[in-house]
Amino acid sequence: MTDQGWRRPGDAPPPPQGPAYPPPPQYGSAPYGARPSGPRAPTPAPAGVGQGLVIGLVVGAVVLALVAGLLGGAVGALVASRRVEPLPPPTASSSSAPAPPRSVAAMAARVLPSVVTLRVSGGGEAGTGSGFVIRQDGYILTNNHVVAVASGGGQVTVEFSNGQRLPARVVGRDASYDLAVVKVARDSLPVLRLARSAQVRVGDPVVAVGAPLGLESTVTSGIVSAVDRPVSTAGEAQGRSFLNAIQTDAAINPGNSGGPLLDDSGEVIGVNTAIARIPGASRSGQSGSIGLGFAIPSDQARRTAEQLIATGHAAHPIIGVTLDLGYSGPGAKVLARTRKGPDPVVPGGPAARAGIHPGDLIVAIDGERIRSAEELIVAIRAHAVGDTVKLTIRRDGTEHRVTMKLAGRSD
C-alpha cells in the first residue's frame, strides 16, 4: 500500500499540521525517523552571547510559568463549574454486524458448509486435501492426487465444516486432468455451483477455500493473475496431468488441493491443484505459496466430473499422433517414421484424415501459437471430444492449415 507521506530515512520530519497522529508502522529494525537514544549533546553557543542568552531564557521561563498558571486556574474553574458527563456505552463490534452481501466474509459464511477436508490413507501413506460438494446426494469433487493413495483399498474420510466425519468411496478418478469424485452416504448437502470459467477475466477477484496443511476451513483471497496458462504437473504415482489452468495469487498451499477457487459471487471457477516451486527448491521438501497458484477451470471440471459419476472414467480428446518430446525448437513436432515401432500418425485418426504426415511441425491451434509439445497437449485437452479444431502445420518450409474433429480416449 502506498503512503504519499513517506520520506527517506534520515529526513527531518515536516512541521506538524493539524491534529498529531502517531507515525505509521514501518518495516525494519527501527521506526521511521528514529534517532540515537540518550541525552542530546548541547550545541556550542557563539562567543560573546552566552550570558545574555541564559538571562533571556530564565526571564522567558518565568513569564511562561506565570501564563501557564493563569491558564491552568481559568481552565480549572471552568471544569469545576460544569458537571462531568459519563462516557457513552460501547457500541457493538463491527465483527458482529452483518457483512456486506458480496464481501469475502459473507461469501465465506455461505460456502464453508459446502467445502470439506479429505483425510486419506493407504499403502503406508496418509495425507489431507480438500474438496467441495457438487451434488446434494453426496458427490464431492477433488483432485486425483489427493485420493490416489487410497485407490488400492485405502480409506477416505470426509470432514465437514461442522466437524462431522463420514467415510467416502472413490467413484472415479482421472490422472490426466487430476480430478476425482468421491461419495458419502448423505443427502440434502449444500452444493457449490460451477460457473463458466470461459468468462473469467484477468484481474477478477477470487477466493480460495480449503485445508492447507490440515487447517480446515481456511479462506484466502486474491485475483486472477492469468488464464489459459499451460501447466504440466508430474506426479510420482498419480501420473502426468496437462492443464489449461487459471493462475491466481490467492495463497494456495499443500492441502488446498481439490478445494474451490471462487468468484466474487461465491461460484466455483476452478479447482485448486498446483503451486509453483522456486527454481532449485528440493522436490522432497514441500514449499508454500509464492503467489503462483493454479486451478483447473470449472468448464473442464464439470465435463470430467459428469463422466466420472456416469461411468467411473473420463474421455480425453486426441488428434492421433505421437509427438517428438526430444524436439527443442518452437512448435510441436510429429515424430518421424522409423523402421520399427508403430506409425507416429494413427491410421484413420483425426490427424491422418486431415492430412498430417510424420515429421510435420504443428505451430498453432485455432490461431494461437504453440511453443512446445506440452502446450499442444494442454490446448487439445482444454477441448471436449467431438470439438473441431484448426491446426497450422509447417512442412518443408511451407505452412498449411488443416481442420479436424477430435476423437476420444479413456486411460
C-alpha positions as a LaTeX table, in Angstrom:
\begin{tabular}{lrrr}
\hline
Residue & $x$ (\AA) & $y$ (\AA) & $z$ (\AA) \\
\hline
Met1 & 0.00 & 0.00 & 0.00 \\
Thr2 & 1.45 & 3.38 & $-0.97$ \\
Asp3 & 1.70 & 6.19 & 1.60 \\
Gln4 & 2.25 & 9.55 & $-0.09$ \\
Gly5 & 3.59 & 10.91 & 3.22 \\
Trp6 & 6.57 & 8.57 & 3.45 \\
Arg7 & 10.03 & 10.16 & 3.34 \\
Arg8 & 13.51 & 8.77 & 3.01 \\
Pro9 & 15.08 & 7.63 & 6.30 \\
Gly10 & 17.07 & 10.45 & 7.87 \\
Asp11 & 14.99 & 13.34 & 6.51 \\
Ala12 & 13.81 & 15.82 & 9.10 \\
Pro13 & 10.09 & 15.45 & 9.77 \\
Pro14 & 7.95 & 18.32 & 8.47 \\
Pro15 & 6.37 & 20.78 & 10.90 \\
Pro16 & 3.16 & 19.44 & 12.43 \\
Gln17 & $-0.05$ & 20.35 & 10.62 \\
Gly18 & $-3.44$ & 19.78 & 12.20 \\
Pro19 & $-4.01$ & 17.04 & 14.77 \\
Ala20 & $-0.99$ & 14.92 & 15.65 \\
Tyr21 & $-1.23$ & 11.27 & 14.72 \\
Pro22 & 1.22 & 8.52 & 15.67 \\
Pro23 & 3.61 & 7.65 & 12.84 \\
Pro24 & 2.60 & 4.66 & 10.70 \\
Pro25 & 4.30 & 1.33 & 11.49 \\
Gln26 & 7.33 & 0.72 & 9.31 \\
Tyr27 & 9.26 & $-2.35$ & 8.26 \\
Gly28 & 12.79 & $-2.74$ & 9.53 \\
Ser29 & 14.72 & $-2.78$ & 12.77 \\
Ala30 & 13.78 & 0.74 & 13.88 \\
Pro31 & 10.77 & 3.02 & 13.41 \\
Tyr32 & 10.87 & 5.62 & 10.68 \\
Gly33 & 12.79 & 8.74 & 11.70 \\
Ala34 & 14.49 & 7.03 & 14.69 \\
Arg35 & 17.44 & 8.82 & 16.17 \\
Pro36 & 20.16 & 7.64 & 18.60 \\
Ser37 & 18.78 & 7.38 & 22.14 \\
Gly38 & 20.18 & 9.21 & 25.17 \\
Pro39 & 20.67 & 12.90 & 26.06 \\
Arg40 & 21.45 & 15.21 & 23.21 \\
Ala41 & 24.82 & 16.94 & 23.35 \\
Pro42 & 24.48 & 20.72 & 23.84 \\
Thr43 & 25.17 & 22.90 & 20.85 \\
Pro44 & 28.11 & 25.31 & 21.49 \\
Ala45 & 26.97 & 28.92 & 21.65 \\
Pro46 & 28.74 & 31.60 & 19.60 \\
Ala47 & 31.44 & 33.53 & 21.52 \\
Gly48 & 30.24 & 36.64 & 23.40 \\
Val49 & 26.49 & 35.79 & 23.62 \\
Gly50 & 26.31 & 33.01 & 26.17 \\
Gln51 & 25.50 & 35.07 & 29.31 \\
Gly52 & 22.83 & 37.22 & 27.69 \\
Leu53 & 21.19 & 34.12 & 26.25 \\
Val54 & 20.98 & 32.47 & 29.68 \\
Ile55 & 19.36 & 35.55 & 31.26 \\
Gly56 & 16.86 & 35.81 & 28.44 \\
Leu57 & 15.90 & 32.15 & 28.80 \\
Val58 & 15.40 & 32.50 & 32.56 \\
Val59 & 13.16 & 35.51 & 32.20 \\
Gly60 & 11.21 & 33.81 & 29.43 \\
Ala61 & 10.72 & 30.77 & 31.62 \\
Val62 & 9.28 & 32.84 & 34.45 \\
Val63 & 6.84 & 34.62 & 32.16 \\
Leu64 & 5.83 & 31.27 & 30.61 \\
Ala65 & 5.24 & 29.77 & 34.05 \\
Leu66 & 3.03 & 32.67 & 35.07 \\
Val67 & 0.99 & 32.46 & 31.90 \\
Ala68 & 0.61 & 28.70 & 32.32 \\
Gly69 & $-0.50$ & 29.20 & 35.92 \\
Leu70 & $-3.15$ & 31.72 & 34.93 \\
Leu71 & $-4.44$ & 29.46 & 32.16 \\
Gly72 & $-4.46$ & 26.48 & 34.49 \\
Gly73 & $-6.52$ & 28.36 & 37.06 \\
Ala74 & $-9.02$ & 29.50 & 34.44 \\
Val75 & $-9.41$ & 26.03 & 32.99 \\
Gly76 & $-9.77$ & 24.54 & 36.45 \\
Ala77 & $-12.54$ & 26.99 & 37.33 \\
Leu78 & $-14.32$ & 26.20 & 34.07 \\
Val79 & $-14.16$ & 22.47 & 34.69 \\
Ala80 & $-15.33$ & 22.88 & 38.28 \\
Ser81 & $-18.37$ & 24.85 & 37.13 \\
Arg82 & $-19.55$ & 22.05 & 34.84 \\
Arg83 & $-20.95$ & 18.60 & 35.65 \\
Val84 & $-18.80$ & 15.74 & 34.34 \\
Glu85 & $-20.75$ & 13.51 & 31.90 \\
Pro86 & $-20.11$ & 9.72 & 31.86 \\
Leu87 & $-18.65$ & 8.15 & 28.72 \\
Pro88 & $-21.21$ & 6.73 & 26.26 \\
Pro89 & $-21.75$ & 2.94 & 26.38 \\
Pro90 & $-19.64$ & 0.83 & 23.98 \\
Thr91 & $-21.08$ & 0.10 & 20.57 \\
Ala92 & $-21.34$ & $-3.40$ & 19.10 \\
Ser93 & $-18.16$ & $-4.72$ & 17.49 \\
Ser94 & $-18.02$ & $-4.44$ & 13.70 \\
Ser95 & $-17.29$ & $-8.18$ & 13.56 \\
Ser96 & $-20.77$ & $-8.90$ & 14.91 \\
Ala97 & $-22.52$ & $-6.70$ & 12.35 \\
Pro98 & $-23.87$ & $-8.33$ & 9.17 \\
Ala99 & $-21.24$ & $-8.45$ & 6.39 \\
Pro100 & $-21.93$ & $-6.76$ & 3.04 \\
Pro101 & $-23.53$ & $-9.31$ & 0.67 \\
Arg102 & $-20.57$ & $-9.56$ & $-1.75$ \\
Ser103 & $-17.79$ & $-9.31$ & 0.85 \\
Val104 & $-15.32$ & $-12.12$ & 1.48 \\
Ala105 & $-16.80$ & $-12.56$ & 4.96 \\
Ala106 & $-20.32$ & $-13.01$ & 3.61 \\
Met107 & $-19.12$ & $-15.38$ & 0.90 \\
Ala108 & $-17.14$ & $-17.47$ & 3.39 \\
Ala109 & $-20.23$ & $-17.87$ & 5.58 \\
Arg110 & $-22.19$ & $-19.16$ & 2.57 \\
Val111 & $-19.64$ & $-21.54$ & 1.05 \\
Leu112 & $-17.85$ & $-23.08$ & 4.04 \\
Pro113 & $-20.61$ & $-25.67$ & 4.71 \\
Ser114 & $-20.02$ & $-27.00$ & 1.16 \\
Val115 & $-16.21$ & $-27.28$ & 1.45 \\
Val116 & $-14.77$ & $-30.40$ & 3.06 \\
Thr117 & $-11.47$ & $-31.77$ & 4.29 \\
Leu118 & $-10.43$ & $-35.19$ & 2.99 \\
Arg119 & $-8.30$ & $-37.43$ & 5.21 \\
Val120 & $-6.80$ & $-40.19$ & 3.09 \\
Ser121 & $-4.67$ & $-43.22$ & 3.91 \\
Gly122 & $-3.42$ & $-46.30$ & 2.10 \\
Gly123 & $-0.28$ & $-48.16$ & 1.17 \\
Gly124 & 1.53 & $-46.90$ & 4.23 \\
Glu125 & 0.86 & $-43.27$ & 3.31 \\
Ala126 & $-1.55$ & $-40.70$ & 4.71 \\
Gly127 & $-2.43$ & $-37.12$ & 3.97 \\
Thr128 & $-5.09$ & $-34.44$ & 3.83 \\
Gly129 & $-6.66$ & $-32.49$ & 1.00 \\
Ser130 & $-9.76$ & $-30.52$ & 0.17 \\
Gly131 & $-12.93$ & $-30.95$ & $-1.84$ \\
Phe132 & $-16.40$ & $-29.49$ & $-2.29$ \\
Val133 & $-19.94$ & $-30.76$ & $-2.73$ \\
Ile134 & $-21.22$ & $-30.76$ & $-6.34$ \\
Arg135 & $-24.45$ & $-32.75$ & $-5.83$ \\
Gln136 & $-26.88$ & $-32.86$ & $-2.94$ \\
Asp137 & $-26.84$ & $-36.65$ & $-2.86$ \\
Gly138 & $-23.27$ & $-36.86$ & $-1.57$ \\
Tyr139 & $-20.96$ & $-36.37$ & $-4.59$ \\
Ile140 & $-17.78$ & $-34.41$ & $-3.84$ \\
Leu141 & $-15.17$ & $-33.17$ & $-6.34$ \\
Thr142 & $-11.46$ & $-33.18$ & $-5.52$ \\
Asn143 & $-8.06$ & $-33.81$ & $-7.12$ \\
Asn144 & $-6.90$ & $-37.23$ & $-8.24$ \\
His145 & $-3.59$ & $-36.79$ & $-6.43$ \\
Val146 & $-5.48$ & $-36.26$ & $-3.16$ \\
Val147 & $-7.17$ & $-39.68$ & $-3.22$ \\
Ala148 & $-4.67$ & $-41.68$ & $-5.31$ \\
Val149 & $-3.04$ & $-43.33$ & $-2.28$ \\
Ala150 & $-6.44$ & $-44.80$ & $-1.32$ \\
Ser151 & $-7.08$ & $-46.35$ & $-4.73$ \\
Gly152 & $-5.62$ & $-49.70$ & $-3.70$ \\
Gly153 & $-8.01$ & $-50.42$ & $-0.85$ \\
Gly154 & $-7.23$ & $-47.44$ & 1.38 \\
Gln155 & $-9.60$ & $-45.22$ & 3.29 \\
Val156 & $-11.10$ & $-41.80$ & 2.57 \\
Thr157 & $-12.82$ & $-39.82$ & 5.33 \\
Val158 & $-14.70$ & $-36.61$ & 4.62 \\
Glu159 & $-14.87$ & $-33.98$ & 7.35 \\
Phe160 & $-17.46$ & $-31.20$ & 7.07 \\
Ser161 & $-17.11$ & $-27.68$ & 8.44 \\
Asn162 & $-19.32$ & $-28.58$ & 11.44 \\
Gly163 & $-16.87$ & $-31.32$ & 12.45 \\
Gln164 & $-18.95$ & $-34.29$ & 11.25 \\
Arg165 & $-16.90$ & $-37.09$ & 9.67 \\
Leu166 & $-18.21$ & $-39.66$ & 7.18 \\
Pro167 & $-16.49$ & $-42.47$ & 5.27 \\
Ala168 & $-16.36$ & $-41.98$ & 1.50 \\
Arg169 & $-15.75$ & $-44.18$ & $-1.53$ \\
Val170 & $-13.91$ & $-43.20$ & $-4.70$ \\
Val171 & $-16.41$ & $-43.05$ & $-7.57$ \\
Gly172 & $-13.85$ & $-42.36$ & $-10.30$ \\
Arg173 & $-10.60$ & $-40.57$ & $-10.90$ \\
Asp174 & $-8.66$ & $-39.25$ & $-13.86$ \\
Ala175 & $-4.91$ & $-38.65$ & $-13.73$ \\
Ser176 & $-4.67$ & $-36.66$ & $-16.96$ \\
Tyr177 & $-6.97$ & $-33.93$ & $-15.65$ \\
Asp178 & $-6.03$ & $-34.53$ & $-11.98$ \\
Leu179 & $-9.68$ & $-34.81$ & $-10.95$ \\
Ala180 & $-11.60$ & $-37.32$ & $-8.86$ \\
Val181 & $-15.08$ & $-37.75$ & $-7.41$ \\
Val182 & $-15.85$ & $-39.33$ & $-4.03$ \\
Lys183 & $-19.25$ & $-40.02$ & $-2.45$ \\
Val184 & $-20.61$ & $-40.05$ & 1.09 \\
Ala185 & $-23.89$ & $-41.63$ & 2.20 \\
Arg186 & $-25.71$ & $-38.42$ & 2.96 \\
Asp187 & $-28.46$ & $-36.40$ & 1.27 \\
Ser188 & $-29.51$ & $-32.74$ & 1.19 \\
Leu189 & $-25.95$ & $-31.44$ & 1.23 \\
Pro190 & $-25.32$ & $-27.75$ & 0.40 \\
Val191 & $-23.92$ & $-27.54$ & $-3.13$ \\
Leu192 & $-21.44$ & $-25.13$ & $-4.73$ \\
Arg193 & $-22.43$ & $-24.03$ & $-8.21$ \\
Leu194 & $-19.91$ & $-24.31$ & $-11.07$ \\
Ala195 & $-19.58$ & $-21.05$ & $-13.03$ \\
Arg196 & $-18.46$ & $-20.63$ & $-16.65$ \\
Ser197 & $-14.68$ & $-20.40$ & $-16.47$ \\
Ala198 & $-14.57$ & $-19.27$ & $-20.11$ \\
Gln199 & $-15.90$ & $-15.92$ & $-18.89$ \\
Val200 & $-13.16$ & $-15.40$ & $-16.29$ \\
Arg201 & $-11.00$ & $-12.31$ & $-16.84$ \\
Val202 & $-7.53$ & $-11.39$ & $-15.64$ \\
Gly203 & $-7.90$ & $-9.16$ & $-12.58$ \\
Asp204 & $-11.18$ & $-10.69$ & $-11.37$ \\
Pro205 & $-11.28$ & $-11.07$ & $-7.56$ \\
Val206 & $-11.16$ & $-14.66$ & $-6.32$ \\
Val207 & $-11.29$ & $-16.57$ & $-3.04$ \\
Ala208 & $-9.65$ & $-19.94$ & $-2.33$ \\
Val209 & $-11.10$ & $-22.22$ & 0.36 \\
Gly210 & $-9.62$ & $-25.44$ & 1.68 \\
Ala211 & $-7.48$ & $-27.11$ & 4.32 \\
Pro212 & $-3.84$ & $-26.06$ & 3.78 \\
Leu213 & $-1.53$ & $-28.12$ & 5.99 \\
Gly214 & $-4.66$ & $-29.67$ & 7.52 \\
Leu215 & $-6.04$ & $-26.32$ & 8.74 \\
Glu216 & $-9.64$ & $-26.85$ & 7.65 \\
Ser217 & $-11.96$ & $-24.02$ & 6.56 \\
Thr218 & $-9.10$ & $-21.69$ & 5.63 \\
Val219 & $-10.07$ & $-18.76$ & 3.39 \\
Thr220 & $-7.63$ & $-16.68$ & 1.30 \\
Ser221 & $-8.26$ & $-14.07$ & $-1.37$ \\
Gly222 & $-6.56$ & $-12.57$ & $-4.41$ \\
Ile223 & $-7.14$ & $-12.03$ & $-8.12$ \\
Val224 & $-6.97$ & $-13.98$ & $-11.35$ \\
Ser225 & $-3.37$ & $-13.45$ & $-12.47$ \\
Ala226 & $-3.64$ & $-15.20$ & $-15.85$ \\
Val227 & $-5.91$ & $-17.52$ & $-17.82$ \\
Asp228 & $-5.15$ & $-20.32$ & $-20.28$ \\
Arg229 & $-1.81$ & $-20.94$ & $-18.57$ \\
Pro230 & $-0.32$ & $-24.23$ & $-19.87$ \\
Val231 & 0.69 & $-26.29$ & $-16.85$ \\
Ser232 & 2.06 & $-29.81$ & $-16.88$ \\
Thr233 & 2.37 & $-31.49$ & $-13.49$ \\
Ala234 & 4.30 & $-34.71$ & $-13.00$ \\
Gly235 & 3.23 & $-36.91$ & $-10.09$ \\
Glu236 & 5.16 & $-39.96$ & $-8.98$ \\
Ala237 & 2.29 & $-42.45$ & $-8.63$ \\
Gln238 & $-0.51$ & $-40.24$ & $-9.87$ \\
Gly239 & 0.67 & $-39.84$ & $-13.46$ \\
Arg240 & 1.16 & $-36.73$ & $-15.54$ \\
Ser241 & $-1.51$ & $-34.01$ & $-15.77$ \\
Phe242 & $-1.94$ & $-31.47$ & $-18.54$ \\
Leu243 & $-3.88$ & $-28.38$ & $-17.51$ \\
Asn244 & $-5.03$ & $-25.23$ & $-19.26$ \\
Ala245 & $-5.02$ & $-23.54$ & $-15.88$ \\
Ile246 & $-6.28$ & $-20.39$ & $-14.19$ \\
Gln247 & $-3.38$ & $-18.69$ & $-12.39$ \\
Thr248 & $-4.03$ & $-16.82$ & $-9.13$ \\
Asp249 & $-2.08$ & $-15.01$ & $-6.44$ \\
Ala250 & $-4.51$ & $-16.14$ & $-3.71$ \\
Ala251 & $-2.48$ & $-18.12$ & $-1.19$ \\
Ile252 & $-2.63$ & $-21.84$ & $-2.05$ \\
Asn253 & $-0.58$ & $-24.30$ & $-0.01$ \\
Pro254 & $-0.25$ & $-28.08$ & 0.30 \\
Gly255 & $-3.66$ & $-29.29$ & 1.48 \\
Asn256 & $-5.58$ & $-26.73$ & $-0.59$ \\
Ser257 & $-5.58$ & $-29.26$ & $-3.44$ \\
Gly258 & $-9.10$ & $-30.13$ & $-4.53$ \\
Gly259 & $-10.69$ & $-27.09$ & $-2.92$ \\
Pro260 & $-12.66$ & $-24.47$ & $-4.84$ \\
Leu261 & $-11.45$ & $-21.24$ & $-6.39$ \\
Leu262 & $-14.49$ & $-18.94$ & $-6.26$ \\
Asp263 & $-15.51$ & $-15.72$ & $-7.97$ \\
Asp264 & $-16.93$ & $-12.75$ & $-6.06$ \\
Ser265 & $-20.44$ & $-14.24$ & $-6.17$ \\
Gly266 & $-19.32$ & $-17.48$ & $-4.50$ \\
Glu267 & $-19.48$ & $-19.67$ & $-7.63$ \\
Val268 & $-16.67$ & $-22.08$ & $-8.49$ \\
Ile269 & $-14.41$ & $-21.03$ & $-11.38$ \\
Gly270 & $-11.66$ & $-23.58$ & $-10.73$ \\
Val271 & $-10.35$ & $-26.48$ & $-8.67$ \\
Asn272 & $-7.10$ & $-25.62$ & $-6.89$ \\
Thr273 & $-4.47$ & $-28.14$ & $-7.90$ \\
Ala274 & $-0.87$ & $-26.89$ & $-8.01$ \\
Ile275 & 1.57 & $-24.23$ & $-6.89$ \\
Ala276 & 4.81 & $-23.09$ & $-8.46$ \\
Arg277 & 8.08 & $-24.03$ & $-6.78$ \\
Ile278 & 11.06 & $-21.71$ & $-6.66$ \\
Pro279 & 13.67 & $-22.99$ & $-9.15$ \\
Gly280 & 16.23 & $-25.13$ & $-7.36$ \\
Ala281 & 13.94 & $-25.97$ & $-4.43$ \\
Ser282 & 14.05 & $-29.58$ & $-3.34$ \\
Arg283 & 11.17 & $-31.72$ & $-4.62$ \\
Ser284 & 11.30 & $-33.74$ & $-1.41$ \\
Gly285 & 10.52 & $-30.68$ & 0.72 \\
Gln286 & 7.09 & $-29.11$ & 0.25 \\
Ser287 & 7.18 & $-25.39$ & $-0.36$ \\
Gly288 & 4.47 & $-22.89$ & 0.47 \\
Ser289 & 2.70 & $-20.26$ & $-1.56$ \\
Ile290 & 4.82 & $-17.81$ & $-3.51$ \\
Gly291 & 1.81 & $-16.18$ & $-5.14$ \\
Leu292 & 1.73 & $-18.54$ & $-8.11$ \\
Gly293 & $-1.16$ & $-20.96$ & $-7.75$ \\
Phe294 & $-3.04$ & $-22.85$ & $-10.47$ \\
Ala295 & $-6.59$ & $-24.15$ & $-10.74$ \\
Ile296 & $-8.34$ & $-26.47$ & $-13.19$ \\
Pro297 & $-11.01$ & $-24.39$ & $-15.00$ \\
Ser298 & $-14.58$ & $-25.20$ & $-13.95$ \\
Asp299 & $-15.66$ & $-25.91$ & $-17.54$ \\
Gln300 & $-13.19$ & $-28.79$ & $-17.66$ \\
Ala301 & $-14.03$ & $-29.88$ & $-14.12$ \\
Arg302 & $-17.75$ & $-30.08$ & $-14.96$ \\
Arg303 & $-17.22$ & $-32.29$ & $-18.03$ \\
Thr304 & $-14.87$ & $-34.64$ & $-16.24$ \\
Ala305 & $-16.99$ & $-34.88$ & $-13.08$ \\
Glu306 & $-20.10$ & $-35.76$ & $-15.08$ \\
Gln307 & $-18.20$ & $-38.52$ & $-16.90$ \\
Leu308 & $-16.69$ & $-39.90$ & $-13.69$ \\
Ile309 & $-20.09$ & $-40.05$ & $-12.00$ \\
Ala310 & $-21.72$ & $-41.68$ & $-15.02$ \\
Thr311 & $-19.04$ & $-44.24$ & $-15.95$ \\
Gly312 & $-16.15$ & $-44.03$ & $-13.49$ \\
His313 & $-13.87$ & $-42.88$ & $-16.32$ \\
Ala314 & $-13.23$ & $-39.71$ & $-18.34$ \\
Ala315 & $-12.60$ & $-39.41$ & $-22.08$ \\
His316 & $-9.74$ & $-37.26$ & $-23.32$ \\
Pro317 & $-9.72$ & $-35.54$ & $-26.72$ \\
Ile318 & $-6.89$ & $-36.66$ & $-29.02$ \\
Ile319 & $-5.70$ & $-35.95$ & $-32.58$ \\
Gly320 & $-3.95$ & $-39.29$ & $-33.08$ \\
Val321 & $-0.23$ & $-38.51$ & $-33.36$ \\
Thr322 & 2.93 & $-39.33$ & $-31.42$ \\
Leu323 & 4.93 & $-36.18$ & $-30.64$ \\
Asp324 & 8.72 & $-35.93$ & $-30.60$ \\
Leu325 & 9.44 & $-34.94$ & $-27.00$ \\
Gly326 & 13.14 & $-34.56$ & $-27.81$ \\
Tyr327 & 12.48 & $-31.68$ & $-30.23$ \\
Ser328 & 13.60 & $-28.40$ & $-28.62$ \\
Gly329 & 12.55 & $-25.83$ & $-31.22$ \\
Pro330 & 9.32 & $-23.80$ & $-31.25$ \\
Gly331 & 6.19 & $-25.80$ & $-32.00$ \\
Ala332 & 5.24 & $-29.45$ & $-31.53$ \\
Lys333 & 6.89 & $-31.90$ & $-33.90$ \\
Val334 & 5.23 & $-35.12$ & $-35.01$ \\
Leu335 & 7.66 & $-38.00$ & $-34.60$ \\
Ala336 & 9.33 & $-39.09$ & $-37.83$ \\
Arg337 & 8.59 & $-42.55$ & $-39.15$ \\
Thr338 & 11.07 & $-45.25$ & $-38.19$ \\
Arg339 & 11.62 & $-48.80$ & $-39.43$ \\
Lys340 & 10.47 & $-50.23$ & $-36.13$ \\
Gly341 & 7.60 & $-49.16$ & $-33.97$ \\
Pro342 & 4.06 & $-48.02$ & $-34.64$ \\
Asp343 & 3.15 & $-45.34$ & $-37.15$ \\
Pro344 & 3.51 & $-41.91$ & $-35.46$ \\
Val345 & 0.29 & $-40.82$ & $-37.23$ \\
Val346 & $-2.50$ & $-43.19$ & $-36.16$ \\
Pro347 & $-4.15$ & $-44.63$ & $-39.28$ \\
Gly348 & $-7.75$ & $-43.49$ & $-39.54$ \\
Gly349 & $-7.31$ & $-40.98$ & $-36.71$ \\
Pro350 & $-8.19$ & $-37.27$ & $-36.85$ \\
Ala351 & $-4.67$ & $-36.20$ & $-37.88$ \\
Ala352 & $-4.38$ & $-38.86$ & $-40.61$ \\
Arg353 & $-7.76$ & $-37.87$ & $-42.06$ \\
Ala354 & $-6.69$ & $-34.20$ & $-42.02$ \\
Gly355 & $-3.51$ & $-34.99$ & $-43.99$ \\
Ile356 & $-0.84$ & $-34.61$ & $-41.28$ \\
His357 & 2.40 & $-36.52$ & $-42.03$ \\
Pro358 & 5.18 & $-37.87$ & $-39.81$ \\
Gly359 & 7.79 & $-35.15$ & $-39.21$ \\
Asp360 & 5.30 & $-32.26$ & $-39.63$ \\
Leu361 & 5.70 & $-29.33$ & $-37.23$ \\
Ile362 & 2.49 & $-28.08$ & $-35.58$ \\
Val363 & 2.94 & $-24.36$ & $-34.90$ \\
Ala364 & $-0.58$ & $-23.16$ & $-33.99$ \\
Ile365 & $-4.01$ & $-24.32$ & $-32.89$ \\
Asp366 & $-7.06$ & $-22.17$ & $-33.59$ \\
Gly367 & $-4.73$ & $-19.30$ & $-34.43$ \\
Glu368 & $-2.78$ & $-19.47$ & $-31.14$ \\
Arg369 & 0.94 & $-20.12$ & $-31.47$ \\
Ile370 & 2.31 & $-23.35$ & $-29.99$ \\
Arg371 & 5.75 & $-23.27$ & $-28.38$ \\
Ser372 & 6.14 & $-26.90$ & $-27.24$ \\
Ala373 & 4.62 & $-30.36$ & $-27.31$ \\
Glu374 & 3.24 & $-29.81$ & $-23.79$ \\
Glu375 & 1.44 & $-26.67$ & $-24.92$ \\
Leu376 & $-0.22$ & $-28.55$ & $-27.78$ \\
Ile377 & $-1.38$ & $-31.34$ & $-25.46$ \\
Val378 & $-2.75$ & $-28.81$ & $-22.94$ \\
Ala379 & $-4.56$ & $-26.89$ & $-25.68$ \\
Ile380 & $-6.17$ & $-30.06$ & $-27.04$ \\
Arg381 & $-7.14$ & $-31.28$ & $-23.56$ \\
Ala382 & $-8.93$ & $-27.97$ & $-22.97$ \\
His383 & $-11.47$ & $-29.04$ & $-25.61$ \\
Ala384 & $-14.16$ & $-31.69$ & $-25.48$ \\
Val385 & $-14.35$ & $-34.89$ & $-27.51$ \\
Gly386 & $-16.07$ & $-34.07$ & $-30.79$ \\
Asp387 & $-14.91$ & $-30.43$ & $-30.94$ \\
Thr388 & $-13.47$ & $-29.15$ & $-34.22$ \\
Val389 & $-10.05$ & $-27.50$ & $-34.18$ \\
Lys390 & $-7.84$ & $-25.86$ & $-36.79$ \\
Leu391 & $-4.12$ & $-26.65$ & $-36.82$ \\
Thr392 & $-1.36$ & $-24.78$ & $-38.61$ \\
Ile393 & 1.46 & $-27.09$ & $-39.68$ \\
Arg394 & 4.84 & $-26.41$ & $-41.28$ \\
Arg395 & 6.25 & $-28.83$ & $-43.84$ \\
Asp396 & 9.35 & $-28.19$ & $-45.97$ \\
Gly397 & 9.26 & $-24.51$ & $-45.01$ \\
Thr398 & 5.63 & $-24.02$ & $-46.07$ \\
Glu399 & 2.69 & $-23.55$ & $-43.71$ \\
His400 & $-0.62$ & $-25.38$ & $-44.21$ \\
Arg401 & $-3.90$ & $-25.15$ & $-42.30$ \\
Val402 & $-5.96$ & $-28.26$ & $-41.60$ \\
Thr403 & $-9.25$ & $-28.87$ & $-39.79$ \\
Met404 & $-10.07$ & $-31.93$ & $-37.73$ \\
Lys405 & $-12.65$ & $-33.32$ & $-35.33$ \\
Leu406 & $-11.19$ & $-34.50$ & $-32.01$ \\
Ala407 & $-11.56$ & $-38.18$ & $-31.14$ \\
Gly408 & $-11.77$ & $-39.55$ & $-27.61$ \\
Arg409 & $-9.83$ & $-41.99$ & $-25.48$ \\
Ser410 & $-10.01$ & $-43.08$ & $-21.85$ \\
Asp411 & $-6.96$ & $-44.00$ & $-19.79$ \\
\hline
\end{tabular}
